[in-house]
């Protein structure tokens, strides 16, 4: 990435270690968050920096972002929150949402395409 990692940001290197241990690329790990963490944000979380007008600026983040990233790589969420400087007792895990929420947008679109291709032509709505 070309940006060094902040020495005062222990969460970044730990997140990277867990991602590598899980055998995931940044893109694959970010996809596992179902849109909560983008590829670019994942790089920022690992390095501790974001670029603003060409300058490297120390990032800040939220407990839900930390939890989503940790879950994506199989890291204990409470431990990840502590490493990122959050009190796990202050974090309320999200309540289960719609069953489709566990799938990425790409997975849902792929499934729709597969189903549309299998539809008989006479069942295809007029567009």
SULFEN-V38924 format. One record per helix or strand of 2 or more residues. SS is the DSSP state (helix for helix, strand for strand). FROM is the first residue (numbers start at 1). TO is the last residue. Records with the same first field share a line. If there is no record, write none. Layout:
SS = FROM-TO  FROM-TO
This chain:
helix = 10-21  26-31  39-47  63-73  77-83  88-90  99-102  105-118  121-123
strand = 49-52  55-58
